[in-house]
Amino acid sequence: MKDVYLFTDGACSGNPGPGGWGAILQCEGKTRELSGGEEMTTNNRMELTAVIEGLKVLRFPCSVKVISDSKYVCDAINQRWLPAWIKRGWKKADNKPVLNIDLWEELLKLLDVHTVTFQWIKGHAGHPENERCDQMAVAQYQNKKL
């Protein structure tokens, strides 16, 4: 299994509003950048989309380390919120519905294919790949503004 680093970020102008995401994959000395956006979305949807799109381009099962500044994404995995939400029928601890179920379900399918760990990093703190992902995400949402 190849080791892959996946750096991700999402951004939104307004929440909801035009949004973008950026992802950088690094494997065996090679780097690939991906980005995209939506006209009307939320920051959390873009954070999740960045991870999903990064994992989707992998052609075979890999060992992936996702590095993200999204507490929403990282904590859902690392704090085991996701399995608890599923057990409660997609309800949070306060019995409110979980948002972005469609994306969480898509991510779950990808987590079955790859061995994935999540590491949270502080955003906008000079981390080169995180800064680059943010630049790509912002460029995408600026292109989506009407």
Order of alpha helices (4+ residues) and beta strands (2+ residues): beta-beta-beta-alpha-beta-alpha-alpha-alpha-beta-alpha
